[in-house]
Amino acid sequence: MAALKPWWRSSTAWIFAGLVLGVLCGGFLPQDQHGTAYQLFHFLAAAFIALIKSLIVPLIFSTLVVGIAKTGDIKAVGRMGVKALLYFEIVTTFALLIGLAVANLVKPGVGMHLDLATHGAAPAAVQSGWTTLLHMFPSNVVKSAAEGDILPVVIFATLFAMALIRVPDGKGGPVLRFFDSFSQVMFKYTDMVMLLTPIGVFGAMAASMSGMAAGQMVDGGLIKGWPAVFHLLKQYALLVGSLYGALILLVLFVFIPVMKLCKVKVLDYLRAVREPATIAFSTASSEAALPKLLEETVRFGVPERVAGFVIPAGYSFNLDGSTLYLVLAGLTIAQAAGVHMDVWHQLAMVLTFMLTSKGVAGVPRGTLVIIAGTCGSFGLPGEAGIAMLLAVDAIMDMARTLTNVLGNGLASIVVAKWEGVFGTEHEL
């Protein structure tokens, strides 16, 4: 067995060091009038995420084209898509039901103050189901790539690869070799960017803590520094704890049984995805973790064509942590507003969240957009509810983003096992 690397050569150790140092620096350097410290923290985080976003589209496009074209089997691609969507919807349903159960048992909104006079900017419109389906088909793939809109790029890359398969007499060979080489270069580029992960994690955590430590209004007065942070955590402890507890239940009673059914060792999988999971938790950005998640799942045994198709598609259709949070947050707002919702109204809300959650994939704080729009449909104060949730949304976003990443990595393994191709390709 290979010897363990010393801790100072472990990227995970440096990421956790950046996480802890970011909490300390952010707490001791609250956002001041000029925001010097905060601006530095924000710059480090934003620069890292910008680098990550720069490689997402070319990495996904090249990997997907090469993976599908090398199979030479169009029917296999369609079969894989159907299996992936079926799995996505089953797991999403379990996530919503767990959120519903926890919200009714714990009742995190009871006793919370909901300021019904709060008004903010009108929320972005939640897309209808037909609009979401139409959005999948790229009218301008260059525009979609420039805007970081992943799903149309995935559809275009899939169709492009299918067309490449159909080119006769091996004339598509040069194109395939180009994208094959290009994908290998992108994996090396990803490795280079990931060396900066501890710096990006430090900046993201420090900026978040610095903003909270700047001050919170309590009973008409302003408290600053660590007391503000502690008060914030205490005031919303039940809500945050409810979400974290529900996500743990999702992992224990859905993810782990799925691993057992697929004969995947739980600890092996968690070790394989520890770096993308840590990135997702600290930056609260699924996009930031996507390139590393692709790389590590392929290394774990998922073929490139499967990982390159299932994981990006899962970013639109399999956000397990976010969908669980939607129903928990919606019922919390109802409880805080004193609005009673019977079982049928709650189930109707669950169904609505299941549909509308597909319409804002890739939108920053997209869950807030969905909550505001859906609450309005059920007579709940959506804008006031969002104002209440915003206080701890960053803390909750980290947990649900982590769960999204774990769920999508697992989905790629399930589809690879289902297709009988898991572990059939060499490691990167």
Secondary structure, 3 states (H helix, E strand, C coil): CCCCCCHHHCHHHHHHHHHHHHHHHHHHCCCCCCCHHHHHHHHHHHHHHHHHHHHHHHHHHHHHHHHHHHHCCHHHHHHHHHHHHHHHHHHHHHHHHHHHHHHHHHCCCCCCCCCCCCCCCCCCCCCCHHHHHHHCCCCCHHHHHHCCCHHHHHHHHHHHHHHHHHCCCCCCHHHHHHHHHHHHHHHHHHHHHHCCHHHHHHHHHHHHHHHHHCCEEECCEEECHHHHHHHHHHHCHHHHHHHHHHHHHHHHHHHHHHHHHCCCCHHHHHHHCHHHHHHHHHHCCHHHHHHHHHHHHHHHCCCHHHHHHHHHHHHHHCCHHHHHHHHHHHHHHHHHCCCCCCHHHHHHHHHHHHHHCCCCCCCCCHHHHHHHHHHHHCCCCHHHHHHHHHHHHHHHHHHHHHHHHHHHHHHHHHHHHHHCCCCCCCCC
